[in-house]
Structures are given as C-alpha cells and as structure tokens.
Amino acid sequence: MLPAALSVITLMMMLMISETRGELINNVSAAEAFLATYNAEASQVSNRYAEASWTYNTNITEYNQEIMLKERLAADKFSQEAAWNASGYNLTVMDATMRRQFVKIMDIGTAAQTNETKLIHLGQIESEMETIYSTAKACLAPEKCLPLDPDLTRIFTTSRDYDQLIAAWKGWRDATGPKLKNLYTEFVTLSNEAVRNLGHADLGAYWRSRYDTPEFEADVQALFDQLRPLYEHLHAHARRRLKTIYGKDKFPSSGHIPAHLLGNMWAQQWSSLVDEFVPYKGKPSLDVTPEMVHQNYTAEKIFHTADNFFQSLGMIPMPEPFWNKSMLKKPTDGRDVVCHASAWDFSNGIDFRIKQCTDITQQHLETAHHEMGHIEYYLQYKDQPLVFQKGANPGFHEAVGDVIALSVQTPEHMKSIGLLHSVSNDTETDINFLMSMALQKIAFLPFGFLIDQWRWRVFSGDTKPEQYNEHWWNLRCRYQGVSAPVERSASDFDPGAKFHIPANTPYIRYFVSFVIQFQFHKALCDKSGYIGPLHRCDIYNSTEAGTALSEMLKLGSSKPWTDEMQNLTGQAKMDAQPLMDYFKPLLEYLRKENGNDYGWDPICPDLTPTSSGRNHGSKVSSPLTTLLISVYVFFVCVFKL
C-alpha cells in the first residue's frame, strides 16, 4: 500500500516514471548516499546562480544578464538530472522524512521543460521582463522622466495634486505594460508546457500545490469573505475622506475610489494617508518618519534597529557577511538596480543578504523588519537538508518579519526605542492607532487576494491575452472597490506595472501571510505572558516568545505546515479570527460612522468620455444591491442566460 503522505501528483509522477524506468531501487542506504551527494552538489549550484543573480540585480548590464542566464540554465539542468536520478528510487520503502526529500527533489517547476531551446528562451523572457520593469521611467513631461524608486513613490506618498498623480500613475503604466504584454503571453505558454511535464494542469495549479492543501482555493476564498466586511467599512471611510480632499466630482457614482488617490502606485496599502484618515485629529501623529529624519536615521541604523529586535528575543544576530555584502540603499554611481526589496540566501550557510533601496521612512523601517524576518528564517533552518531550506509554506516566510513588525509598530515599542515621546492609552488614540494599522493590513487584503486570482485564470486559459487588462480591472473593481482614473484598453497591460507579475513571484502568499501573522502574533503574545488588547502587545525582550518562534523556524519545510502551525498556535488551519479580534474596536467604530453608507457596484464605471451610463449617474450600491448584482452576474456567466 502507498503511504497516505504521497500526493496525487507524486503518484502520477511515479506511475509515469515506472513506465520508462522499469524496476525501482529499493536500497535505503543507496538512497541516503544519493541525498548526501545531492545536498553537497546542489548547494554549490544554487550558490553560483545566486551570486550571478545578485550581481545582475545590483548592476543591470547585458553582460551580467548573460552570466545570470548561463548559471540559471546550469541550475535548471542540474535540477532535471537530479529529479531523474531521484525518480529511480522506490519511495514506498522510505521513512516519511526521506520520502519528503525525494518528492521535493523531483518537484522542479519550470525547470521540467525538456526542450533546451525553450528552457533557455523562458529564462531570457523572465530576465527581459524584470529588466524592463526595473529600468522603466515614467515621463511626466518631455524632460521629466522618473524612476519608480524613490521619485514616483515619493510623489504618491506626498502629493495631493490630482492631475500630477494621474500623470505619475499613467506614466508608469505606459512605461511598463505595453512592453511586457507579448513577453508575458509567451512566458505563460512556455511555463505551462514545462509544469505539465510534472503532471500539473498549469502553472497556477503548480503554485497552489506548494500549499499541499486540496481545498486551498476554497480556504482562501472563505478567509477573504470573512474579512471583507472590515475592508468594506475601511473603504467607505477612505472614500468619504478623499472626497473632502479632491471633491465629489472626482469620484464615480458607482462607489469606486480612483486608484491613483490612495497614496500608493498600486493602491495596495494606504499608510501614507494616515494623517488624513485618522478619525481624531487632535491626537499626536503616529507617523514616526519626521522623528527618524530628525534623529538622523540612516539605512544602516534602520537595519541595526531591526537586528536588535530579533536579538532581544534571543534569536540569531545578523552575521558579518550580511553587513558587508548587503545593498541597503540605492547606489549613487548611476548603475541600474532592481530596487524592489528582497532577502537572499546563498545556500552555503554563511552568506545572507538584503537588497533594498531604503528611504528614511516608517514604512521602510517596517520593510526592514519584514526582510530581516526572511534572513532570520534562513539562519534558523540553515542546517536542514537543502530541499527543506524553505518556509513551511510560502506564506510562512512572508509572515515571520511581519509578525515582528506588529510589535515594532505599537506606540509602546516606538516609545521604547525613542521614536515617540509619549504614549496615550485613551480610546481615541487607540482608534487612531488601529486606523494606521488598518491602512497597512486591511487595505492590502483584496489586492493580495486578487493578483493570483487573475493569474490563475490566465494560466488556466480562462483569461485570453486580449482580455488581460479587462479582467484585471474587473477583479480590482469587484474586490478592491477601486477603478482606473483614466480609460484603459486591451492594448494596455496594467498587471505588468506591479513587480511580482514580470518577476514571476506568486502573490497569494502575501494574503496568506497577512492572515497567519495574526495567528502567530497571538500565540507569541500568549507565550510572552502578555495580558491585554492584542493590538497593544509588544513581544520585545521576550525570550519565551523568541524560543517558540525559533523552534518553528528551525524546521523549515521538513514537516507539513499544518503540523508547524499546530505546534505554535494550537490550530492546524489558517484562521482569520485573531485578525478580526485585533481590529474589533476599529470595526465597531467604523460601523457606527458609516451606517449604511458603504459598498460599491461590482462592475467598473464606464470611463469613455461620451458615456452617460448608469455608473456615472447611479446611486452608490447598498450591500444588498451589490449582492443581488453579483448573483445576477454569476448566473449570466455560468448558465449563459
């Protein structure tokens, strides 16, 4: 009998292999020797590719791109050979840990492309897309073309000029999307072809398989539905405040918020609008950016502050190579770099780095803790076999730094590190703080949810290339309640304006992490002995919390993520209740403030200049109306009514 731990995909792989390989190797000692050799060789191959990729990401040149692609091809070929060799062993005679390693070695993703020409071309396409994104500049005027970081980002965080924001919003999409669309279409075809060699229906199915949960799509949909009321009320509050800034005539009557008005290039987080959105204006600002500037914070000081937090928990300090080799600020020598913040593991147990074009802001202080959370995870599991040197699931890796940032952002912690001079415990200050957190965490939820909803349908073929942009905005209007500020067409490719699309980085991991980080936070607060509202908990200096977190991180992906979740939190499933508990006082406040004035039409407003359609003249939909429209659209789509 086959072990229950073997997935359906693994069984399919074994059946295909048995047809071509004949009798499998049953010798467990031989399997152990294979793993030892694999780990030694794979570490070297991974290190060479990481070094080449780092060089390219921190100095974008054609030469560095060629070297990176050469090392990627070598890594892909190594993965193919290792997977083929691993497939010659009989998994059913192994214990669970050994079997898990063999399954992961055979799970090689798009490296499963057997046509070398196509494999090379796929790497070239991915590199070219990332180069287009990372070197793009938006032209706001003939002689004024600006990169995303820091120039365009600063415009979105500081400007309240409606027309300037439209120019920056449209300019960035003009500089990225049209150049990426055809490349992306080809990327989808080649990637799907590759993972089908592993038995997956398409690339989206392959990505979802990493969660090892057959009901994963239904699970994340249920979580989003549970959290949606909180987002709807935050959206209504934001819409009302923005109307006082820009005027009601700038907003469609469908209830959507124009996407360029939320202080962020993608309207994914609204933190830069905290001073406009906090309910109680007479209270001290919770934005510590001015104080950081006043205290002459540098990029290095930001990261030392993050390192100090992890050390206060008794966790592993950043090693010397981290400080010597990381790129913590944008180079001033004129070279192009990939500014998107990322953490790097060089697969040798000693070299771990962060690449970030750090600005002196509270947001970048939080990002530093997030990225250092990845590094801490790398440090904790570095002694695991190479195939287990990953997060328990992709969302775990994203949640680790964020769970630390939940403590860092409390007024109590900001005061303890000298960035706030005083802390008030009155209800109004509490609501202001929760609003500032909601602008990060709750505002992000539909964006984190919808990106891969779009990609999964692209990968499955349900969304055709000519529908890319239309379906993108359908999802943003439906789930996020934001609409394009200017007319969009099929020739645009607005998904390409977000780094994770051209960089081929799965995104549902962020939605997952925004849920489970609150589960982690509650568990760590309990272990620290904290008593009080969850949103005021700071685990700084709690070695009890640090020990509990470290025990989970050390496991890497050696155990099913449900087991690791159970060990830390007492729950084996993702649960949004801790997040809802955290924001409960804010939701109660918003419900009283909004009354029935919340919600939006799920259909995008008509932006054609001559339009006089209902979305320009209709009343904002009530929640009941929105539900009825959604049901109608569902039956039209499903039953072709």
VOGU-3710 file (C-alpha; in Angstrom, 3 decimals, decimal comma):
1> mlpaalsvit> 0,000/0,000/0,000  1,273/3,509/-0,831  1,760/5,918/2,096  -1,017/8,447/2,562  1,545/11,270/2,577  2,161/10,848/-1,151  0,198/13,429/-3,128  -1,818/12,690/-6,230  0,793/14,495/-8,343  3,571/12,407/-6,796
11> lmmmlmiset> 1,667/9,219/-7,564  1,224/10,335/-11,170  4,932/11,053/-11,406  5,784/7,615/-10,011  3,456/5,916/-12,493  4,951/7,815/-15,443  8,460/7,057/-14,257  7,781/3,350/-13,705  6,689/3,063/-17,332  10,057/4,359/-18,569
21> rgelinnvsa> 12,499/3,207/-15,917  11,436/-0,299/-15,096  12,299/-1,631/-11,636  12,980/0,984/-8,944  15,860/0,953/-6,463  14,745/-0,385/-3,068  18,059/0,085/-1,219  17,604/2,684/1,525  21,362/3,002/2,099  21,817/3,896/-1,553
31> aeaflatyna> 19,066/6,489/-1,184  20,889/8,029/1,798  24,109/8,241/-0,213  22,226/9,890/-3,083  20,818/12,552/-0,734  24,252/13,312/0,720  25,721/13,815/-2,744  22,721/15,837/-3,883  22,897/18,256/-0,941  26,608/18,937/-1,468
41> easqvsnrya> 26,296/19,499/-5,225  23,002/21,387/-5,103  24,432/23,833/-2,582  27,267/24,704/-4,969  24,971/25,055/-7,978  22,499/27,220/-6,047  25,294/29,403/-4,714  26,685/30,087/-8,190  23,258/31,033/-9,525  22,523/33,239/-6,512
51> easwtyntni> 25,825/35,081/-6,907  25,204/35,676/-10,610  21,633/36,795/-9,963  22,748/39,141/-7,177  25,365/40,705/-9,453  22,749/41,315/-12,127  20,119/42,646/-9,698  22,590/45,133/-8,220  24,127/46,123/-11,558  21,822/45,649/-14,539
61> teynqeimlk> 24,002/45,188/-17,618  23,772/42,910/-20,642  26,963/41,143/-19,598  25,677/40,432/-16,091  22,389/39,277/-17,578  24,205/36,790/-19,818  26,156/35,359/-16,865  22,996/35,049/-14,800  21,144/33,250/-17,588  24,078/30,893/-18,056
71> erlaadkfsq> 24,016/29,961/-14,353  20,242/29,629/-14,397  20,475/27,158/-17,274  23,137/25,197/-15,383  20,894/25,133/-12,297  17,893/24,003/-14,344  19,884/21,220/-15,973  21,181/20,111/-12,589  17,603/20,026/-11,281  16,487/17,948/-14,254
81> eaawnasgyn> 19,259/15,426/-13,776  18,726/15,234/-10,014  14,979/14,756/-10,471  15,557/11,979/-12,994  18,028/10,218/-10,718  15,748/10,625/-7,697  12,884/9,108/-9,662  14,792/5,837/-9,829  14,236/5,145/-6,115  11,216/3,436/-4,618
91> ltvmdatmrr> 9,558/6,000/-2,351  7,339/3,451/-0,659  10,234/1,823/1,238  11,441/5,123/2,750  10,509/6,763/6,030  8,458/9,975/5,858  11,420/12,387/6,114  13,464/10,712/3,391  10,443/10,355/1,145  9,656/14,048/1,615
101> qfvkimdigt> 13,155/14,965/0,424  12,864/12,830/-2,707  9,464/14,309/-3,564  10,863/17,833/-3,261  13,907/16,989/-5,407  11,563/15,797/-8,160  9,402/18,918/-7,839  11,439/21,159/-10,167  8,808/23,557/-11,513  9,503/25,188/-14,868
111> aaqtnetkli> 12,926/23,516/-14,967  10,926/20,471/-16,097  10,934/21,938/-19,629  12,703/19,168/-21,589  13,314/21,221/-24,737  16,580/23,038/-24,058  15,873/25,785/-26,574  12,572/26,549/-24,863  14,184/26,312/-21,431  16,788/28,899/-22,431
121> hlgqieseme> 14,140/31,118/-24,017  11,980/31,004/-20,888  14,909/32,241/-18,804  15,573/35,021/-21,315  11,948/36,138/-21,244  11,809/36,277/-17,457  15,060/38,236/-17,301  13,916/40,636/-20,010  10,620/41,315/-18,224  12,366/42,097/-14,963
131> tiystakacl> 14,850/44,354/-16,781  12,031/46,308/-18,450  10,331/46,811/-15,102  13,456/47,716/-13,147  14,800/50,232/-15,664  11,454/51,849/-16,554  10,893/55,570/-16,098  7,602/57,415/-16,258  7,657/60,605/-18,291  5,502/63,239/-16,599
141> apekclpldp> 6,751/65,822/-19,093  9,119/65,687/-22,118  12,164/66,423/-19,958  10,930/64,858/-16,737  11,181/61,050/-16,747  11,339/59,498/-13,279  12,109/56,012/-11,901  9,739/54,291/-9,517  12,092/54,499/-6,525  12,373/56,904/-4,946
151> dltrifttsr> 10,846/59,554/-7,242  7,415/58,214/-8,212  6,954/56,609/-4,821  7,537/59,973/-3,141  5,010/61,662/-5,413  2,350/59,178/-4,345  3,175/59,464/-0,666  3,370/63,272/-0,532  1,382/64,825/-3,397  -2,307/65,663/-3,217
161> dydqliaawk> -2,354/67,152/-6,724  -4,989/65,157/-8,628  -3,514/65,780/-12,081  0,082/65,143/-11,025  -0,969/61,804/-9,523  -2,771/60,828/-12,739  0,332/61,700/-14,771  2,534/59,559/-12,494  0,008/56,700/-12,436  -0,485/56,606/-16,198
171> gwrdatgpkl> 3,167/57,316/-16,971  4,355/54,280/-15,005  1,865/52,002/-16,734  2,777/53,374/-20,165  6,457/52,704/-19,404  5,930/49,090/-18,340  2,779/47,314/-19,501  2,847/47,670/-23,310  6,470/46,469/-23,409  5,667/43,451/-21,265
181> knlytefvtl> 2,397/42,106/-22,633  3,682/39,983/-25,525  6,579/38,691/-23,443  4,172/37,728/-20,681  1,910/35,872/-23,087  4,874/33,831/-24,303  6,024/33,259/-20,725  2,614/31,778/-19,838  2,732/29,326/-22,747  6,255/28,105/-22,001
191> sneavrnlgh> 5,708/27,859/-18,235  2,512/25,858/-18,599  4,201/23,493/-21,019  7,037/22,933/-18,529  4,976/22,132/-15,414  2,673/19,822/-17,352  5,684/17,520/-17,557  5,262/17,143/-13,777  1,575/16,299/-14,050  0,209/19,772/-13,196
201> adlgaywrsr> -2,617/21,267/-15,237  -0,894/24,663/-15,488  1,460/26,971/-13,615  -1,282/28,136/-11,253  -2,006/24,557/-10,231  1,710/24,047/-9,628  1,895/27,136/-7,400  -1,135/26,020/-5,386  0,387/22,573/-4,915  3,037/24,143/-2,692
211> ydtpefeadv> 0,396/24,554/-0,006  -0,320/20,809/-0,053  -3,983/21,549/0,671  -6,569/20,258/-1,835  -9,092/22,858/-0,637  -6,623/25,744/-0,822  -8,639/27,893/-3,247  -11,801/27,431/-1,215  -9,896/28,137/2,012  -8,520/31,485/0,858
221> qalfdqlrpl> -11,902/32,469/-0,585  -13,535/31,724/2,779  -10,900/33,788/4,578  -11,451/36,711/2,230  -15,219/36,517/2,672  -14,759/36,540/6,460  -12,553/39,637/6,278  -14,448/41,547/3,596  -16,799/43,489/5,933  -13,801/45,049/7,659
231> yehlhaharr> -12,365/46,134/4,315  -15,708/47,475/3,065  -16,042/49,746/6,080  -12,441/50,950/5,795  -13,042/51,651/2,096  -16,142/53,721/2,905  -14,190/55,774/5,460  -11,383/56,364/2,941  -13,808/57,334/0,170  -15,519/59,895/2,371
241> rlktiygkdk> -12,245/61,470/3,493  -10,831/61,570/-0,035  -13,917/63,344/-1,316  -13,217/66,175/1,113  -9,700/66,479/-0,334  -10,404/66,178/-4,066  -14,120/66,981/-4,377  -17,074/64,684/-5,006  -16,959/65,342/-8,748  -13,706/63,329/-8,998
251> fpssghipah> -15,420/60,105/-7,868  -17,618/57,819/-9,987  -21,132/57,323/-8,701  -20,514/53,584/-8,723  -18,806/53,959/-5,332  -15,298/53,135/-6,529  -12,223/55,097/-5,476  -9,968/56,212/-8,360  -6,863/54,068/-7,984  -4,345/56,927/-8,028
261> llgnmwaqqw> -5,684/58,653/-4,889  -4,715/56,172/-2,177  -1,095/57,180/-1,651  0,459/54,185/-3,394  1,264/53,342/-7,009  -0,971/50,250/-6,850  -3,436/51,386/-4,139  -2,342/48,301/-2,233  -1,593/49,980/1,104  -2,773/53,399/2,208
271> sslvdefvpy> -0,353/54,187/5,028  0,903/57,463/3,556  -2,610/58,889/4,066  -2,680/58,171/7,783  -2,777/61,847/8,785  -5,797/62,416/6,503  -7,610/59,236/7,554  -7,193/59,060/11,349  -10,551/59,840/12,958  -9,302/62,039/15,812
281> kgkpsldvtp> -7,186/64,907/14,560  -6,191/66,391/17,904  -4,019/63,451/18,889  -0,253/63,197/18,354  0,734/61,760/14,984  1,655/58,082/14,983  3,894/58,512/11,926  7,470/58,428/13,224  9,025/59,368/9,873  9,694/63,005/10,906
291> emvhqnytae> 11,331/61,823/14,127  13,516/59,351/12,207  14,688/62,177/9,953  15,214/64,443/12,977  17,364/61,778/14,661  19,456/61,352/11,512  18,468/57,758/10,890  20,401/56,101/8,083  19,693/52,911/6,150  22,256/51,146/8,321
301> kifhtadnff> 20,642/52,380/11,523  17,252/51,146/10,328  18,618/47,641/9,828  20,555/47,651/13,102  17,281/48,593/14,807  15,624/45,556/13,222  18,534/43,304/14,169  18,293/44,490/17,755  14,669/43,372/17,925  15,470/39,823/16,844
311> qslgmipmpe> 18,381/39,690/19,266  16,124/40,871/22,101  14,120/37,675/21,569  17,253/35,558/21,909  17,278/34,866/18,168  20,272/34,760/15,817  22,029/38,088/15,110  22,829/39,054/11,550  26,238/37,539/10,623  29,159/39,657/9,438
321> pfwnksmlkk> 28,728/38,873/5,700  25,230/40,351/5,927  26,599/43,776/6,861  29,478/43,602/4,390  27,607/42,368/1,336  24,014/43,625/1,537  22,798/46,533/-0,601  20,848/48,591/1,935  20,459/51,764/-0,103  20,284/52,737/-3,748
331> ptdgrdvvch> 23,767/53,116/-5,262  24,780/56,650/-6,183  27,153/55,666/-9,004  24,443/55,703/-11,672  24,056/51,957/-12,233  20,597/50,477/-12,696  19,480/48,125/-9,938  16,364/46,168/-9,018  15,126/48,320/-6,152  12,316/46,031/-5,051
341> asawdfsngi> 13,276/44,913/-1,529  14,267/41,258/-1,217  16,160/38,862/1,059  18,756/36,439/-0,333  20,028/33,045/0,783  23,257/31,979/-0,935  22,825/28,304/0,059  26,175/27,957/1,830  25,087/28,508/5,431  27,077/31,713/5,910
351> dfrikqctdi> 26,064/34,265/3,277  22,699/36,006/3,642  21,895/39,459/2,264  19,166/42,056/1,774  18,741/44,260/-1,282  16,686/47,375/-0,560  16,725/50,975/-1,780  15,989/52,225/1,710  14,391/55,604/2,293  14,185/57,133/5,773
361> tqqhletahh> 10,524/56,467/6,491  8,472/54,456/8,926  7,322/52,263/6,044  10,913/51,333/5,229  11,592/50,669/8,916  8,764/48,134/8,778  10,043/46,731/5,462  13,470/46,244/7,035  11,916/44,091/9,772  9,992/42,146/7,136
371> emghieyylq> 13,070/41,415/5,024  15,182/40,620/8,076  12,479/38,134/9,064  13,336/36,223/5,898  17,018/36,288/6,858  16,216/35,052/10,361  14,258/32,171/8,832  17,260/31,335/6,606  19,582/31,372/9,629  17,298/29,176/11,679
381> ykdqplvfqk> 16,887/26,395/9,097  20,356/26,555/7,505  21,329/23,151/8,969  18,380/21,358/7,366  18,914/19,400/4,127  18,863/21,848/1,218  15,410/20,828/-0,007  13,987/21,662/3,445  15,566/25,127/3,460  12,258/26,818/2,665
391> ganpgfheav> 9,284/28,104/4,589  6,720/25,605/5,837  4,553/27,099/3,108  5,200/30,259/1,055  3,011/32,361/3,352  5,040/31,389/6,431  8,159/33,059/5,053  6,297/36,317/4,429  4,652/36,273/7,865  7,782/35,988/10,006
401> gdvialsvqt> 9,082/39,532/9,603  5,581/40,956/9,651  4,747/39,331/12,973  7,767/41,123/14,437  6,608/44,388/12,827  3,243/44,047/14,613  5,131/44,567/17,858  7,502/47,182/16,430  4,637/49,430/15,333  2,918/49,622/18,702
411> pehmksigll> 3,180/53,055/20,327  4,749/51,368/23,339  7,588/49,995/21,248  8,139/53,197/19,301  8,462/54,989/22,623  10,883/52,357/23,947  13,261/52,993/21,026  12,893/56,763/21,262  10,767/57,463/18,188  7,688/58,538/20,150
421> hsvsndtetd> 7,979/60,865/23,120  4,799/59,775/24,885  2,079/57,158/24,721  -1,593/57,751/25,433  -3,971/54,974/26,413  -7,282/56,735/25,730  -9,871/55,322/23,338  -9,357/57,993/20,672  -5,617/57,323/20,438  -6,374/53,605/20,296
431> inflmsmalq> -8,739/54,062/17,336  -6,179/56,257/15,569  -3,521/53,570/16,028  -5,817/50,841/14,732  -6,658/53,026/11,744  -2,955/53,400/10,960  -2,551/49,616/11,127  -5,667/49,014/9,022  -4,255/51,216/6,266  -1,426/48,685/6,003
441> kiaflpfgfl> -3,076/45,390/6,795  -6,759/45,645/5,897  -6,312/47,880/2,852  -3,984/45,235/1,413  -6,273/42,209/1,723  -8,255/42,399/-1,553  -5,142/43,352/-3,523  -3,237/40,421/-2,031  -6,164/38,160/-2,867  -6,916/39,237/-6,438
451> idqwrwrvfs> -3,498/39,225/-8,135  -3,266/35,454/-8,236  -6,989/35,132/-8,888  -6,138/36,941/-12,123  -3,000/34,877/-12,815  -4,612/31,526/-12,079  -7,207/32,274/-14,735  -4,540/33,450/-17,169  -2,560/30,244/-16,632  -5,661/28,067/-16,993
461> gdtkpeqyne> -6,593/29,770/-20,270  -9,876/31,195/-18,969  -8,454/34,688/-19,492  -7,096/35,219/-23,008  -4,336/37,733/-23,886  -6,847/40,151/-25,392  -8,745/40,044/-22,073  -5,746/40,556/-19,764  -6,456/44,177/-18,896  -10,239/43,928/-18,893
471> hwwnlrcryq> -10,245/41,005/-16,464  -7,604/42,701/-14,296  -9,830/45,717/-13,785  -12,923/43,563/-13,347  -11,239/41,978/-10,329  -9,953/45,247/-8,941  -13,346/46,886/-9,231  -15,138/43,887/-7,776  -12,867/43,015/-4,854  -10,937/46,196/-4,112
481> gvsapversa> -13,534/48,829/-4,962  -11,002/50,884/-6,925  -11,257/51,919/-10,556  -8,852/53,212/-13,179  -8,641/57,018/-13,172  -8,464/57,144/-16,984  -9,817/54,953/-19,759  -7,940/51,677/-20,264  -7,864/49,429/-23,311  -6,848/45,942/-24,401
491> sdfdpgakfh> -3,509/47,351/-25,584  -2,640/48,295/-22,001  -1,192/45,704/-19,627  -1,677/47,189/-16,184  -0,822/43,977/-14,272  2,727/44,471/-15,590  3,017/47,675/-13,553  3,352/45,526/-10,416  6,793/43,978/-9,821  5,565/40,483/-8,964
501> ipantpyiry> 3,978/39,977/-12,396  7,094/40,460/-14,577  9,256/38,928/-11,810  7,008/35,830/-11,755  6,593/35,852/-7,975  3,420/34,170/-6,645  1,328/36,635/-4,660  -1,309/34,730/-2,709  1,490/34,077/-0,211  1,110/37,688/0,943
511> fvsfviqfqf> -2,608/37,324/1,524  -1,928/34,124/3,467  0,792/35,838/5,472  -1,483/38,758/6,377  -3,845/36,239/7,982  -1,442/33,863/9,689  0,827/36,598/11,071  -2,001/37,499/13,449  -2,285/33,858/14,482  1,450/33,876/15,151
521> hkalcdksgy> 1,188/37,215/16,959  -1,497/35,979/19,315  0,437/32,782/20,068  3,674/34,663/20,751  1,917/37,253/22,901  0,398/34,441/24,956  3,809/32,806/25,371  5,350/36,114/26,427  2,801/36,387/29,247  1,159/39,495/27,803
531> igplhrcdiy> -2,350/40,307/29,017  -4,379/42,975/27,272  -5,706/44,010/23,863  -3,924/42,123/21,073  -3,167/45,304/19,154  -1,069/46,730/22,007  1,111/43,644/22,516  4,874/44,090/22,102  6,974/40,921/22,467  10,261/42,889/22,552
541> nsteagtals> 12,722/41,286/25,005  10,602/38,141/25,417  12,944/35,172/25,074  9,954/32,887/25,678  8,301/34,186/22,503  11,619/34,079/20,655  12,233/30,459/21,642  8,778/29,403/20,448  9,219/31,190/17,118  12,725/29,790/16,630
551> emlklgsskp> 11,539/26,225/17,204  9,123/26,595/14,313  11,598/28,328/12,007  14,285/25,665/12,517  12,043/23,073/10,893  11,983/24,836/7,519  9,754/22,767/5,254  10,704/19,427/6,818  7,195/18,990/8,246  3,750/19,731/6,800
561> wtdemqnltg> 2,870/23,356/7,505  -0,267/22,292/9,341  1,897/20,471/11,899  4,103/23,522/12,390  1,056/25,788/12,729  -0,431/23,393/15,284  2,760/23,356/17,349  2,984/27,145/17,592  -0,650/28,242/17,711  -2,660/25,173/18,697
571> qakmdaqplm> -4,502/25,391/15,352  -3,847/23,325/12,245  -5,661/25,647/9,819  -5,428/29,262/8,771  -7,816/31,288/10,889  -8,787/34,946/10,444  -10,289/35,298/13,916  -7,114/36,685/15,572  -7,001/39,367/12,861  -10,667/40,185/13,440
581> dyfkplleyl> -10,060/40,335/17,204  -7,115/42,698/16,664  -9,253/45,172/14,694  -12,548/44,674/16,560  -12,589/48,152/18,191  -11,968/49,801/14,820  -14,710/47,813/13,085  -17,179/48,814/15,783  -16,194/52,466/15,323  -16,472/52,296/11,514
591> rkengndygw> -19,865/50,602/11,597  -21,235/53,466/13,689  -19,578/56,081/11,468  -20,643/54,558/8,140  -24,142/53,386/8,905  -25,424/52,096/5,563  -23,027/54,228/3,520  -20,616/51,548/2,372  -20,130/49,181/-0,555  -19,762/49,712/-4,283
601> dpicpdltpt> -21,021/48,427/-7,598  -19,040/45,280/-8,515  -18,900/46,459/-12,147  -16,299/49,035/-13,176  -17,548/52,533/-14,052  -17,654/53,459/-17,728  -14,784/55,886/-18,354  -15,389/56,627/-22,030  -15,555/60,429/-22,492  -19,029/60,396/-24,079
611> ssgrnhgskv> -20,522/57,894/-21,678  -23,677/58,689/-19,758  -24,049/55,168/-18,444  -25,526/54,179/-15,119  -22,171/54,057/-13,390  -21,845/57,811/-13,767  -25,347/58,623/-12,693  -26,378/55,852/-10,359  -26,548/55,862/-6,593  -23,836/54,039/-4,658
621> ssplttllis> -24,974/50,465/-4,260  -26,091/49,232/-0,888  -24,624/45,905/0,289  -27,901/44,165/-0,655  -27,879/45,668/-4,142  -24,246/44,649/-4,566  -25,116/41,089/-3,554  -28,045/40,903/-5,985  -25,901/42,209/-8,849  -23,191/39,664/-8,009
631> vyvffvcvfk> -25,740/36,837/-8,061  -27,104/38,054/-11,393  -23,602/38,240/-12,931  -22,851/34,747/-11,613  -25,916/33,213/-13,295  -25,230/35,072/-16,531  -21,677/33,738/-16,617  -22,442/30,178/-15,530  -25,704/29,472/-17,313  -25,232/31,826/-20,295
641> l> -28,547/33,496/-19,541
//
